[in-house]
Amino acid sequence: MIFRDRAEAGQKLAEKLIKYGGENPIIYALPRGGVVLGDVVAKRLSAPLDVLIAKKIGHPYSPEYAIGAVSEDGDTIFNEEEKKGVDQKWLLNEIKAKQNEAIGRRKKYFGDKPITPAKDKIAIIVDDGIATGLTMMLAISEIKHLNPKKIVVAIPVVPSDTAKKISAQGGPASGGKSESIELVALDIDKNYLGAVGAYYEYFPQVEDNEVISILRNKL
């Protein structure tokens, strides 16, 4: 499935999520591209929009290839085989640097405003696509700390093997509760094209000023 742009993908996702419109969900988008889709979904569902900021940790010799991710709080997730193969001193420095970037990005977007609480609510995590799934799996882990009653992962496209990993992320959360995870994907691809952008006719980089403009309209 090929999408015209992020707005079209967001509209198609919103139609799949409309059943949650009357349940007061919270939309958590992964910046920056996911915020464009998250905005469309939030408007369609009349829901608040926030962001989950997790920074990709790229391989030292191929930065676009993700070997892990780190959140604002310093939580991490890794491809353990890839992690073993890199210099550990470099990795510790990179984790700290990326965590600081994540903290700085939230401050840039929201100032000192804390993340929107999701206790006993439906949390819908939105992105413009997934490749390895490491950043999304870290986002799921972060949302579990907020104790929602349900987590929905909403994405236009995901490789079939990554879809299985995401669906398997349900389980215990803070406070001993257990969340179910529903994956809402427009295209679960067994023959993944290798990059999220390959599924879009128009896929420009989303800049911080566009994200800030979207989020300020939600405040």
trRosetta pair geometry for C-beta under 8 A, 3 or more apart (Angstrom, degrees):
i j d omega theta_ij theta_ji phi_ij phi_ji
1 156 7.6 -135 98 171 121 93
1 157 6.9 -164 65 -85 99 107
1 186 5.9 -109 89 132 160 103
1 187 4.1 -149 30 -71 116 133
1 199 6.8 33 89 -158 67 107
2 199 5.8 -155 -117 -166 55 53
2 200 7.1 163 -166 -91 73 17
2 201 6.4 79 161 -45 111 85
3 6 7.5 78 124 -83 137 25
3 8 5.0 173 -171 88 95 111
3 9 4.2 7 -145 -64 163 96
3 12 7.4 -127 -112 14 114 139
3 156 6.0 -38 -35 -165 145 151
3 199 6.1 40 15 140 92 85
3 200 5.2 -28 71 -106 91 71
3 201 7.1 -132 98 6 45 81
4 7 7.8 -42 86 64 102 85
4 8 4.3 84 44 -4 99 154
4 200 7.5 2 107 -156 17 73
4 201 5.3 -30 -141 37 41 122
4 202 6.5 4 159 22 60 103
5 8 5.5 102 52 10 63 99
5 9 7.3 -122 105 -1 36 93
5 200 6.2 70 -116 -163 34 111
5 201 6.8 -65 -58 62 64 85
5 202 4.3 -23 -90 71 98 107
5 203 7.3 -174 -132 -73 63 51
6 9 5.5 -57 -148 40 37 113
6 10 6.1 41 153 -23 69 105
6 33 6.2 -147 -105 -170 143 88
6 36 4.2 51 125 103 140 135
6 37 5.5 -107 179 -55 95 84
6 128 5.4 -48 -120 -119 107 124
6 200 7.1 -2 -55 -122 62 143
6 203 7.5 105 -44 -118 91 65
6 206 7.8 6 -11 -63 166 125
7 10 5.6 -54 -149 35 30 114
7 11 6.5 33 152 -21 64 103
7 36 6.6 -81 -67 162 63 108
7 37 7.9 -160 -96 -91 27 57
7 40 6.1 144 -146 -72 60 140
8 11 5.6 -52 -150 33 34 113
8 12 6.5 31 154 -16 66 104
9 12 5.9 -56 -150 38 32 109
9 13 6.3 33 152 -19 65 107
9 37 5.8 -49 99 -104 99 118
9 128 6.6 86 93 -144 151 76
9 156 4.1 -39 -159 -80 121 141
9 186 7.1 -140 -149 17 81 153
9 200 7.3 -59 -36 -96 132 104
10 13 5.6 -54 -146 38 32 112
10 14 6.2 38 154 -26 65 105
10 36 6.5 -127 -45 126 139 72
10 37 3.7 -168 -87 -137 98 63
10 38 7.5 -89 -125 -7 119 20
10 39 7.2 -8 -157 64 158 67
10 40 3.0 99 138 53 131 143
10 41 5.8 -117 -166 -36 90 78
10 126 7.8 54 -120 -176 88 137
11 14 5.6 -50 -147 30 30 115
11 15 6.9 34 153 -21 61 100
11 40 5.7 -85 -60 174 58 138
11 44 7.6 136 -128 -62 55 142
12 15 5.9 -49 -156 28 34 112
12 16 7.0 31 148 -15 62 105
12 156 7.1 74 75 -115 120 94
12 186 5.5 45 126 -100 127 144
13 16 5.6 -60 -157 37 38 112
13 17 6.2 19 152 -9 72 114
13 37 6.2 46 32 -175 147 114
13 40 7.5 100 58 94 103 115
13 41 5.8 -47 104 -82 111 114
13 126 7.0 111 142 -132 156 111
13 154 5.1 102 -169 168 122 114
13 155 7.6 23 -107 -80 132 1
13 156 6.4 -86 -58 -73 112 72
13 184 6.9 108 -151 122 84 116
13 186 6.6 -91 -77 -42 73 114
14 17 5.7 -68 -144 46 32 103
14 18 6.6 62 153 -63 65 81
14 40 5.8 -111 -42 133 130 91
14 41 4.7 -165 -87 -110 87 60
14 43 7.9 -31 -118 68 148 76
14 44 3.7 78 -169 41 134 164
14 45 6.8 -145 -147 -32 91 89
15 18 5.8 -16 -152 -25 34 116
15 44 7.8 -83 -56 -179 47 156
16 154 7.2 161 86 -138 119 108
16 184 5.1 150 132 -176 129 123
16 186 7.1 -141 -33 -78 149 81
17 20 5.4 -42 175 30 81 113
17 21 7.7 114 126 -50 76 77
17 25 8.0 -87 173 42 116 163
17 41 6.1 28 55 -150 149 110
17 44 7.5 104 75 95 103 124
17 45 6.3 -51 119 -66 111 130
17 124 6.5 63 -146 -136 142 151
17 152 7.1 123 -122 139 109 152
17 154 5.9 -11 -66 -107 131 146
17 184 6.2 112 -73 128 88 172
18 21 5.3 -12 -168 -25 55 120
18 44 6.8 -79 -95 149 83 114
18 45 7.1 -158 -118 -89 45 84
20 23 5.0 -72 -161 41 64 117
20 25 4.8 26 155 -31 122 137
20 45 6.2 -4 93 -137 88 134
20 122 5.7 -129 -151 106 124 156
20 124 6.8 139 103 -59 164 133
20 152 7.1 -105 -59 -7 159 162
21 25 7.9 -60 -94 13 22 108
21 44 7.3 -90 -98 132 116 73
21 45 4.5 -140 -107 -138 72 71
21 46 6.5 70 -163 29 90 93
21 47 7.7 -123 -130 -40 54 104
23 122 5.5 44 118 7 124 134
24 47 7.2 137 -162 -114 36 89
24 121 6.3 -87 110 -137 93 110
24 122 7.6 131 84 31 56 93
25 45 6.2 -26 49 152 112 145
25 47 5.0 -24 76 -121 78 146
25 121 6.5 140 -130 165 41 100
25 122 4.1 -53 -108 84 93 103
25 123 7.1 164 -166 -89 88 16
25 124 5.2 42 162 -12 136 112
25 152 7.6 -27 -144 28 142 128
26 47 6.4 -177 -110 177 23 112
26 48 5.7 -21 -129 68 75 98
26 50 6.6 -1 174 15 107 113
26 116 5.4 -175 -152 114 134 128
26 118 5.0 -118 39 -102 145 97
26 121 5.6 69 -7 120 104 139
26 122 7.3 168 22 86 67 54
26 123 5.4 -20 66 -112 99 65
26 124 7.0 177 83 25 46 75
26 148 7.7 -129 39 -104 114 126
27 38 5.1 149 153 -164 120 94
27 41 5.6 154 -122 99 142 111
27 42 4.4 -120 31 -79 152 94
27 45 7.1 137 -51 58 119 131
27 47 5.1 111 -18 108 102 123
27 48 6.8 -170 31 92 81 46
27 49 4.8 -25 78 -107 112 66
27 50 7.1 155 87 27 58 63
27 124 5.2 -29 -108 73 62 105
27 126 6.0 -1 -168 -2 98 125
28 38 7.5 -86 113 -131 15 138
28 50 5.3 -22 -108 77 71 90
28 51 6.7 111 -164 -140 67 14
28 52 4.7 51 165 -28 116 105
28 116 7.7 -154 -82 54 91 110
28 118 7.8 -46 -40 -64 125 141
28 123 6.0 6 1 -173 121 97
28 124 6.9 163 25 80 72 48
28 125 5.1 -28 76 -103 100 66
28 126 7.1 159 80 18 46 75
28 139 7.3 168 123 -177 124 115
28 143 6.5 -172 43 -92 162 116
29 34 4.2 173 -176 125 87 96
29 35 4.5 127 118 -92 145 50
29 37 6.8 158 -127 70 118 79
29 38 2.9 -90 -71 -31 126 156
29 39 7.5 -12 -49 -30 158 63
29 49 6.4 7 -6 -167 114 99
29 50 7.5 174 22 89 73 38
29 51 5.3 -43 70 -108 77 71
29 52 7.3 -178 79 20 27 76
29 125 7.8 146 -96 -162 25 51
29 126 4.8 -32 -104 71 74 99
29 127 7.1 136 -162 -82 64 50
30 33 7.8 -1 95 64 82 73
30 34 3.9 71 58 23 68 157
30 35 7.8 -123 79 -42 30 68
30 51 7.1 113 -109 -160 20 82
30 52 5.8 -37 -89 68 70 91
30 53 7.9 140 -143 -97 61 34
30 54 7.0 -39 -135 35 107 94
30 125 7.0 44 -34 -179 98 93
30 126 7.1 -155 10 89 76 49
30 127 4.2 -5 41 -92 121 102
30 135 6.5 102 -156 139 147 120
30 136 7.2 -80 -49 -90 156 70
30 139 6.0 -74 -82 -82 115 153
31 34 6.4 -101 -71 50 21 93
31 35 5.2 19 -102 -32 73 117
31 51 5.2 17 -33 -155 103 137
31 53 6.3 -7 30 -102 112 82
31 105 6.8 -168 73 164 148 135
31 109 7.5 -135 -64 -73 156 149
31 206 7.7 -130 -166 96 73 126
31 211 5.5 38 -132 -126 118 150
32 35 5.9 -47 -169 15 48 115
32 205 7.6 51 73 178 133 70
32 206 3.9 -163 127 88 111 111
32 207 7.2 145 172 23 159 2
32 208 6.9 -99 -109 -81 136 49
32 210 7.5 86 175 72 118 104
32 211 5.2 -98 -144 -59 94 131
33 36 6.1 -47 -169 21 48 110
33 37 7.4 32 145 -3 71 102
33 127 7.1 58 89 -170 95 70
33 128 3.9 -64 135 3 117 141
33 129 7.9 -26 113 22 141 84
33 196 7.9 136 97 122 165 147
33 206 5.0 163 -82 4 54 130
34 37 5.7 -58 -156 44 47 107
34 38 5.6 51 147 -27 76 110
34 51 8.0 128 88 -132 109 88
34 126 5.3 151 -174 113 101 74
34 127 3.8 -54 -93 -119 125 51
34 128 5.3 -134 -78 -19 57 76
35 38 5.2 -52 -137 40 33 117
35 39 6.2 44 158 -28 64 100
35 49 7.7 95 -149 169 77 126
35 51 6.3 -21 -88 -95 106 113
35 206 6.9 174 50 147 103 155
35 210 7.9 145 90 115 125 89
35 211 4.8 72 70 -125 166 90
35 214 5.6 140 152 78 112 151
35 215 7.2 -52 -159 -52 132 95
36 39 6.0 -50 -155 26 26 112
36 40 7.2 23 149 -14 58 103
36 128 7.0 30 55 -75 104 120
36 206 6.0 -142 -33 -101 118 144
36 210 7.5 -3 -76 141 99 124
36 214 7.2 -134 -93 -78 48 158
37 40 5.7 -56 -156 35 38 111
37 41 6.3 32 151 -15 71 108
37 126 5.2 -151 105 162 107 121
37 127 7.2 68 53 152 137 10
37 128 5.5 165 -16 -85 131 73
37 156 7.4 -128 -113 -32 151 106
38 41 5.6 -57 -145 41 33 110
38 42 5.9 35 156 -23 68 108
38 49 5.4 122 142 -144 107 113
38 51 7.7 154 66 -93 169 71
38 126 4.2 158 -84 72 83 135
39 42 5.8 -52 -141 36 27 112
39 43 6.4 28 158 -18 62 106
39 49 6.1 23 -95 -113 55 166
39 214 4.8 -89 -81 -162 141 124
39 218 7.7 -127 -119 -56 86 122
40 43 6.0 -58 -152 35 27 109
40 44 6.4 23 154 -17 63 110
41 44 5.8 -60 -149 38 31 110
41 45 6.1 4 162 2 68 114
41 47 7.5 -29 128 50 80 122
41 124 7.0 -133 145 121 141 139
41 126 5.7 -170 22 -87 152 155
41 154 6.8 112 -112 107 159 154
42 45 6.3 -70 -140 51 25 94
42 46 7.9 45 166 -134 56 2
42 47 4.8 -112 -141 73 68 82
42 48 6.8 -56 -150 126 120 11
42 49 4.0 -52 -76 -63 164 106
42 218 7.0 -5 131 -113 154 129
43 46 7.4 20 -172 -75 29 42
45 124 7.9 83 36 24 170 158
47 124 7.6 49 124 33 165 126
48 116 5.7 170 118 -132 136 160
48 218 6.7 109 -154 177 64 116
49 214 7.6 -71 112 145 152 101
49 215 6.9 -133 104 -114 111 68
49 218 4.8 -96 49 -124 105 162
50 115 5.9 98 174 -155 147 72
50 116 4.3 -150 -45 10 144 114
51 106 7.3 -164 80 -107 112 80
51 109 6.3 -22 28 134 142 167
51 211 7.7 35 -75 -172 150 121
51 215 7.3 -49 -24 -93 115 131
52 71 7.9 -47 177 -130 88 105
52 115 7.9 52 -95 -132 65 132
52 125 6.6 -21 13 -129 143 104
52 139 4.6 97 122 -137 148 102
52 142 5.8 145 -152 83 119 140
52 143 7.0 -49 -95 -57 145 93
53 71 7.1 113 91 -153 63 64
53 72 5.5 65 76 -47 106 106
53 102 4.5 150 130 -158 111 89
53 105 5.2 169 -142 85 146 123
53 106 5.3 -131 7 -57 149 95
54 69 4.8 41 158 164 112 122
54 70 6.7 170 -160 81 74 28
54 71 5.0 -38 -103 -91 85 68
54 72 8.0 -93 -83 -18 51 67
54 102 6.7 10 -114 -115 21 136
54 135 4.9 159 96 -154 123 83
54 138 4.7 136 -139 97 154 128
54 139 5.6 -118 -7 -64 137 81
54 142 7.2 -155 -64 -17 114 143
55 69 6.5 165 82 -156 38 75
55 70 5.6 -18 58 60 90 82
55 98 3.9 -165 100 -178 136 102
55 99 7.2 -142 33 -69 127 30
55 101 5.3 86 -90 81 155 117
55 102 4.8 -124 -22 -59 109 101
56 66 4.7 -83 -158 -109 111 110
56 68 7.8 139 -164 89 51 43
56 69 5.4 -40 -105 -100 43 88
56 98 7.6 -126 72 -146 31 140
56 134 7.4 99 -123 84 81 117
56 135 5.8 -51 -77 -68 84 119
57 66 6.8 89 64 -152 52 71
57 67 5.8 -67 102 65 93 80
57 68 4.1 -8 53 72 123 88
57 69 6.1 -160 4 -82 85 28
57 70 6.2 68 -44 -12 113 97
57 76 7.8 11 -10 -144 142 108
57 78 7.7 -34 63 -103 133 87
57 91 7.6 58 178 -147 141 79
57 94 5.7 101 -142 135 106 120
57 95 6.7 -13 -94 -86 141 63
57 98 5.8 -108 -82 -18 83 166
58 62 6.8 -126 172 105 102 52
58 63 3.6 72 115 -163 152 51
58 64 6.0 36 -132 -20 133 12
58 65 6.0 100 -155 60 83 49
58 66 6.1 -61 -97 -93 58 45
58 67 6.9 90 -166 9 20 86
59 62 4.5 17 73 56 119 80
59 63 6.8 -132 61 -81 57 26
59 65 4.6 -7 9 79 117 106
59 66 7.8 -157 -22 -109 78 2
59 67 5.1 101 -72 -31 75 119
59 82 6.6 -91 -92 -172 105 122
59 86 6.9 -154 -144 -79 69 130
60 63 7.6 15 -137 -76 17 72
60 86 5.8 137 -3 -140 114 117
60 87 7.2 20 -23 26 161 98
60 90 6.0 10 -83 144 140 150
60 94 7.9 -122 -80 -63 91 151
62 65 4.2 27 112 13 113 119
66 69 6.8 3 -166 -56 123 89
66 79 7.8 118 118 -9 73 118
66 131 7.4 134 22 81 123 116
66 132 5.1 -143 69 30 118 146
66 134 5.3 -162 137 40 130 136
66 135 7.1 -83 -148 -33 159 95
67 78 6.3 8 145 -151 76 85
67 79 5.3 -100 -156 42 61 105
67 82 3.9 -140 -136 124 107 135
67 83 6.2 152 160 -67 114 62
67 86 6.9 114 112 -17 171 140
67 134 7.9 85 129 -73 15 173
68 76 5.9 12 173 -176 125 101
68 77 6.0 177 -153 91 79 49
68 78 3.8 -23 -95 -101 116 73
68 79 6.6 -130 -63 14 69 67
68 82 7.6 -163 -34 88 85 117
68 83 6.5 63 -51 -82 127 104
68 95 8.0 -29 106 -94 136 94
68 134 6.1 -141 -137 176 26 145
69 76 6.9 168 85 -149 46 60
69 77 5.5 2 51 52 88 92
69 134 4.9 155 -9 131 112 101
69 135 4.5 150 -95 -93 159 63
69 138 4.6 -130 91 -3 122 152
70 74 6.6 -19 -171 -143 106 33
70 75 7.0 158 -153 80 58 43
70 76 4.9 -21 -99 -97 78 83
70 95 5.2 136 -75 -152 151 75
70 98 4.9 114 48 99 123 116
70 99 5.0 -75 136 -69 131 81
70 102 6.8 -141 105 -14 85 143
70 138 7.6 -117 -94 -156 10 158
71 74 6.8 -46 70 24 77 18
71 75 4.5 11 30 51 120 91
71 76 7.6 -142 8 -69 76 40
71 99 7.4 24 85 -120 35 84
71 102 6.3 179 178 159 32 165
71 138 5.8 -168 -52 162 101 116
71 139 8.0 148 -95 -86 111 48
71 141 7.9 -131 -37 84 142 106
71 142 5.3 155 -120 -79 153 129
72 99 6.9 114 -140 -161 26 74
72 102 4.5 -140 -81 128 65 114
72 103 5.2 118 -145 -79 89 65
72 106 5.9 12 -98 -13 144 141
73 142 7.2 157 18 -119 123 103
74 95 7.6 66 -150 159 75 106
74 99 5.3 23 -93 -126 66 146
75 138 6.6 157 111 -157 105 99
75 141 6.3 -155 148 114 146 128
75 142 6.6 177 55 -78 145 86
76 95 6.2 -35 -86 -135 137 122
76 138 7.4 -43 -160 -115 23 127
77 134 5.5 -179 102 -166 113 85
77 137 5.6 -174 171 96 170 107
77 138 4.5 -145 7 -73 125 96
77 141 7.0 160 -57 2 124 147
78 82 7.0 -144 176 69 93 94
78 83 4.3 43 163 -59 142 132
78 134 7.5 30 -115 -144 19 130
79 82 4.1 45 91 20 111 115
79 83 6.4 169 82 -22 55 86
79 132 7.2 -72 -55 -172 123 137
79 134 6.8 -76 -38 -83 86 132
80 83 5.3 -51 -143 32 34 118
80 84 6.7 39 158 -24 64 100
81 84 6.1 -52 -157 26 30 111
81 85 7.1 20 151 -15 60 111
82 85 5.8 -67 -157 36 37 111
82 86 7.1 23 156 -18 69 108
83 86 6.6 -69 -155 30 32 102
83 91 7.1 79 -153 -132 79 155
86 90 6.3 -100 158 75 101 119
86 91 5.5 112 104 -62 117 112
87 90 4.0 70 84 10 106 113
87 91 6.6 180 92 -16 54 85
88 91 5.2 -49 -144 34 37 117
88 92 6.5 41 157 -22 66 99
89 92 6.0 -49 -150 31 32 110
89 93 6.7 28 153 -13 62 106
90 93 5.9 -64 -155 41 32 109
90 94 6.1 29 152 -21 69 111
91 94 5.5 -56 -144 38 31 112
91 95 6.3 37 156 -24 66 102
92 95 5.8 -49 -148 30 30 113
92 96 6.7 26 155 -14 62 105
93 96 5.9 -58 -152 38 32 109
93 97 6.2 30 153 -19 67 109
94 97 5.6 -53 -143 38 32 111
94 98 6.1 26 159 -14 67 109
95 98 6.1 -62 -146 41 25 105
95 99 6.2 28 155 -22 63 108
96 99 5.7 -53 -146 35 29 113
96 100 6.4 30 155 -19 63 105
97 100 5.8 -56 -153 35 30 111
97 101 6.6 33 148 -21 63 104
98 101 5.3 -47 -149 33 38 116
98 102 6.5 42 151 -21 65 100
99 102 5.6 -52 -152 33 34 113
99 103 6.5 34 151 -17 66 104
100 103 5.6 -51 -146 37 34 112
100 104 6.2 34 154 -18 65 108
101 104 5.7 -57 -147 40 29 112
101 105 6.2 33 154 -25 64 106
102 105 5.7 -52 -147 31 29 112
102 106 6.8 28 156 -16 62 101
103 106 6.2 -56 -155 34 31 106
103 107 6.6 27 151 -15 64 108
104 107 5.7 -57 -149 39 34 111
104 108 6.2 38 152 -23 67 107
105 108 5.5 -53 -148 34 32 115
105 109 6.3 25 156 -14 66 108
105 208 7.7 -131 -139 -117 87 117
106 109 5.8 -62 -147 42 32 107
106 110 5.7 -31 175 33 70 110
107 110 7.0 -81 -123 60 19 70
107 111 6.4 30 -162 -131 60 18
107 112 7.4 18 -126 -71 81 49
108 208 6.4 -30 137 -169 138 133
108 212 7.2 -83 144 -82 86 117
109 208 7.8 -122 -75 -160 83 92
109 211 6.3 -56 -110 129 111 112
109 212 6.0 -144 -123 -96 61 73
109 215 5.5 43 -174 50 97 169
110 113 4.1 -103 169 52 110 107
110 215 7.0 -90 -75 157 78 143
113 219 7.9 -117 -75 -118 167 118
115 146 7.4 -101 116 -88 125 130
117 121 7.9 112 123 13 70 129
117 146 6.2 175 -154 -159 53 106
118 121 4.8 -114 -165 59 63 109
118 123 4.4 26 -162 -74 151 113
118 143 6.7 -17 55 -160 158 86
118 146 4.1 58 45 135 101 130
118 147 7.1 166 90 70 78 53
118 148 4.2 -32 139 -76 114 99
119 146 6.4 -122 -57 163 60 71
119 147 4.7 19 -117 85 74 108
119 148 7.1 -123 -108 -85 15 41
120 147 7.0 -4 -35 129 57 96
120 148 7.1 -125 -6 -149 6 38
120 149 5.1 39 -153 -44 44 106
121 148 5.4 -63 71 -134 62 88
121 149 6.4 153 43 13 9 93
122 148 6.4 90 -126 -179 16 120
122 149 6.5 -48 -70 63 58 92
122 150 4.9 -12 -117 66 79 101
122 151 7.9 170 -162 -87 59 21
122 152 6.4 24 177 -6 102 112
123 143 5.0 169 125 -165 156 127
123 146 6.7 104 -72 82 149 131
123 148 4.0 -112 -10 -70 110 164
123 150 7.2 -175 30 91 67 51
123 151 5.2 -20 71 -111 100 68
123 152 7.1 179 91 27 48 71
124 151 8.0 154 -89 -165 31 49
124 152 4.5 -17 -111 70 75 109
124 153 8.0 170 -159 -84 55 17
124 154 5.6 14 -177 -4 100 124
125 136 7.0 130 131 -149 137 86
125 139 5.5 128 -149 133 144 128
125 140 6.8 -102 -4 -78 163 67
125 143 6.4 -104 -61 -46 121 151
125 151 6.8 10 -6 -172 109 96
125 152 7.0 180 23 88 67 53
125 153 5.1 -20 65 -112 105 64
125 154 6.8 165 78 24 49 73
126 154 4.9 -22 -99 74 76 104
126 155 7.3 161 -150 -77 49 57
127 130 6.3 87 85 -63 134 83
127 135 7.8 116 -102 102 159 116
127 136 6.4 -105 3 -88 147 106
127 155 5.4 -5 63 -105 83 101
128 155 7.5 48 119 -146 7 81
128 156 6.5 -7 -171 16 48 118
128 196 6.2 92 110 168 91 137
128 200 7.9 -7 170 -52 116 140
129 155 6.0 116 -110 -175 29 108
129 156 5.7 -45 -78 59 80 96
129 157 4.8 -2 -126 59 101 91
129 158 7.2 -177 -162 -71 62 58
129 196 3.3 148 85 -137 139 112
129 199 6.3 150 -101 45 145 135
130 133 5.2 48 174 -87 123 68
130 135 7.9 -154 -128 59 87 94
130 136 5.4 -24 -114 -19 127 144
130 155 5.5 -6 -13 -164 105 164
130 157 7.3 -160 34 98 68 59
130 158 4.5 14 55 -112 114 90
130 159 7.4 -112 101 15 89 76
130 162 5.7 -168 124 135 119 147
130 166 7.6 24 149 -55 173 140
130 196 7.3 97 7 -87 14 114
131 159 7.0 49 -152 -10 40 117
131 162 7.3 166 141 -62 21 162
131 192 7.6 124 -135 173 67 142
131 195 7.0 -15 -90 -120 128 37
131 196 6.2 -98 -49 -42 95 90
132 135 7.9 91 72 3 94 78
132 162 6.8 165 173 -102 19 127
133 136 5.1 -62 -157 48 62 112
133 137 5.5 62 145 -27 87 104
133 158 7.4 63 -82 -153 105 108
133 159 7.9 -107 -37 47 110 99
133 162 3.9 172 -41 -156 130 110
133 165 5.5 121 110 81 159 130
133 166 5.9 -125 -152 -58 130 98
134 137 5.9 -57 -145 36 28 109
134 138 6.5 27 156 -16 63 105
135 138 5.8 -56 -152 37 32 110
135 139 6.4 36 149 -22 65 105
136 139 5.3 -51 -148 34 36 116
136 140 6.5 41 151 -22 66 99
136 153 6.5 70 -176 -144 122 130
136 155 7.6 -34 -106 -58 148 142
136 166 6.3 -21 119 -106 128 117
137 140 5.5 -44 -149 30 36 115
137 141 6.7 40 149 -19 62 101
137 165 6.8 -50 -79 138 129 110
137 166 6.7 -129 -80 -101 83 69
137 169 6.0 -162 -134 -94 83 138
138 141 5.5 -51 -153 34 37 115
138 142 6.5 38 150 -20 67 103
139 142 5.6 -53 -149 35 34 112
139 143 6.4 34 153 -19 66 105
140 143 5.8 -55 -148 36 31 111
140 144 6.6 41 151 -29 63 100
140 151 6.2 95 -140 162 87 156
140 153 6.9 -34 -81 -73 111 119
140 166 7.3 163 -46 -149 150 78
140 169 4.8 30 129 148 158 151
140 181 6.7 10 -143 -113 131 139
141 144 5.7 -47 -155 22 32 117
141 145 7.6 39 148 -23 58 95
141 169 7.8 -103 -57 -166 70 120
142 145 6.0 -46 -168 18 40 114
142 146 7.7 33 141 -15 62 101
143 146 5.6 -55 -165 30 48 113
143 148 6.3 -21 164 3 99 124
143 151 5.6 114 113 -113 139 123
144 147 7.6 47 175 -69 43 37
144 148 7.9 -88 -108 27 34 87
144 151 7.4 -44 -72 -51 70 144
144 173 4.0 -145 -170 -124 94 100
144 174 6.5 137 140 -6 78 82
144 179 6.4 -141 -114 15 86 136
145 173 7.4 -147 -64 -171 24 94
145 174 5.3 67 -136 -25 46 134
146 174 7.9 112 12 33 15 129
147 173 6.0 150 -103 128 57 130
147 174 5.5 -83 -64 70 94 101
147 175 5.6 31 -105 20 126 136
147 177 6.2 90 -143 35 88 141
148 151 5.8 114 75 -67 133 73
148 179 6.3 54 79 -113 83 137
149 179 7.2 149 161 -117 21 90
150 179 6.1 153 -117 -159 31 94
150 180 5.7 -17 -128 61 87 87
150 181 7.9 159 -171 -93 68 32
150 182 6.9 17 174 0 112 108
151 170 7.6 -172 49 -99 112 78
151 179 5.2 61 -3 152 101 138
151 180 7.4 -167 39 91 73 44
151 181 4.9 -21 79 -109 104 77
151 182 7.4 175 94 25 53 67
152 181 7.6 158 -94 -161 27 56
152 182 4.8 -19 -113 67 77 101
152 183 7.9 164 -162 -87 58 19
152 184 6.0 16 -179 -2 104 114
153 166 5.6 -95 60 173 167 132
153 181 6.4 23 -9 -178 106 103
153 182 7.2 -174 26 89 68 49
153 183 5.1 -18 66 -112 105 65
153 184 6.9 176 86 29 51 68
153 185 8.0 -1 110 -56 92 89
154 184 4.5 -8 -108 70 75 111
154 185 7.8 179 -151 -74 38 48
155 158 5.4 79 95 -47 136 108
155 183 7.9 -33 28 -164 100 85
155 184 7.5 142 25 86 54 63
155 185 5.3 -9 72 -108 84 85
155 186 7.7 -123 109 13 50 80
156 185 7.2 51 139 -157 11 67
156 186 4.8 -24 -151 34 56 121
156 187 6.5 12 154 24 65 98
156 199 6.7 164 118 125 120 140
157 185 6.8 94 -113 -169 17 104
157 186 6.7 -48 -63 66 60 89
157 187 4.4 -12 -108 70 82 108
157 188 7.9 174 -152 -80 52 27
157 189 6.1 14 -165 -11 99 120
157 196 6.8 156 71 -135 115 72
157 199 4.7 -147 -9 -95 161 175
158 162 5.3 -125 178 88 96 112
158 163 4.8 118 113 -69 124 89
158 166 7.2 -47 -171 4 155 145
158 183 7.6 -82 42 -173 160 125
158 185 5.0 -81 18 -124 113 146
158 187 7.5 156 25 90 56 63
158 188 5.8 -19 70 -114 88 66
158 189 7.2 168 81 21 35 82
159 162 4.5 81 64 12 90 107
159 163 6.9 -150 92 -14 44 86
159 188 7.8 39 150 -166 13 61
159 189 5.9 -56 -110 72 46 85
159 190 7.9 87 -163 -114 67 19
159 192 3.9 -31 -97 -62 101 141
160 163 5.4 -48 -148 28 34 118
160 164 7.0 36 154 -20 62 99
160 188 5.3 83 -95 161 71 93
160 189 6.4 -127 -33 83 83 33
160 190 4.7 10 -12 -91 142 61
160 192 7.7 -145 5 -44 71 100
161 164 5.9 -49 -158 29 36 112
161 165 6.9 36 147 -17 64 103
162 165 5.5 -52 -152 35 40 114
162 166 6.4 40 152 -20 70 103
163 166 5.8 -55 -149 35 31 110
163 167 6.4 29 155 -17 65 108
163 183 6.0 123 -158 161 86 163
163 185 6.4 -80 -112 -1 119 159
163 188 4.9 12 -56 -136 162 114
164 167 5.9 -56 -146 38 30 110
164 168 6.4 28 155 -20 63 111
165 168 5.8 -63 -152 37 29 112
165 169 7.2 48 148 -44 60 94
166 169 5.7 -38 -164 -2 39 119
166 181 6.9 -138 153 140 74 138
166 183 5.5 100 105 -91 120 126
167 170 7.3 -22 171 -8 48 103
167 181 6.2 -176 -139 94 40 109
167 183 5.2 -70 -76 -15 89 128
169 181 5.4 38 73 -13 89 167
170 178 7.2 61 165 173 88 88
170 179 5.9 -129 -143 97 79 67
170 180 5.2 2 -132 -138 139 36
170 181 4.2 -146 -66 6 90 94
171 178 6.0 -58 -172 -143 27 93
171 179 7.4 -10 48 51 27 69
172 176 6.8 -43 -150 -144 101 34
172 177 7.4 131 -152 81 54 37
172 178 5.6 -43 -88 -95 43 79
173 176 7.9 -23 69 58 58 11
173 177 5.0 -26 57 75 103 87
173 178 6.7 160 5 -104 86 25
173 179 5.3 51 -32 -11 133 105
174 177 7.4 3 75 32 46 95
185 188 5.1 92 97 -61 138 84
187 199 7.0 -174 62 -142 149 139
189 192 4.9 119 101 -85 116 60
189 193 7.2 -34 148 -13 160 78
193 198 3.8 -139 119 106 135 148
193 199 6.6 160 35 -55 138 80
194 198 6.3 71 58 -14 78 151
195 198 4.9 108 69 -16 83 102
196 199 6.3 -62 -175 28 47 108
196 200 7.5 21 142 -4 72 110
196 203 7.5 166 114 -155 84 146
197 200 5.8 -70 -154 42 48 105
197 203 4.2 170 -137 107 87 158
200 203 3.8 111 84 -63 134 109
206 210 5.4 -110 -168 73 84 135
206 211 6.4 90 147 -51 113 93
207 210 5.2 100 62 4 74 100
207 211 7.4 -139 103 -1 42 89
208 211 5.5 -57 -151 38 39 113
208 212 6.1 40 153 -21 72 106
209 212 5.6 -49 -143 37 33 114
209 213 6.3 40 154 -23 63 104
210 213 5.7 -52 -149 34 31 114
210 214 6.6 32 153 -18 64 104
211 214 5.8 -56 -152 35 32 111
211 215 6.2 22 156 -13 67 111
212 215 5.9 -60 -143 42 29 106
212 216 6.0 31 160 -23 66 109
213 216 6.0 -54 -142 34 25 110
213 217 6.8 26 157 -19 59 106
214 217 6.1 -64 -162 32 29 111
214 218 7.0 20 147 -17 63 109
215 218 5.5 -60 -157 33 40 112
215 219 6.8 47 149 -34 69 98
216 219 5.6 -42 -150 15 41 115
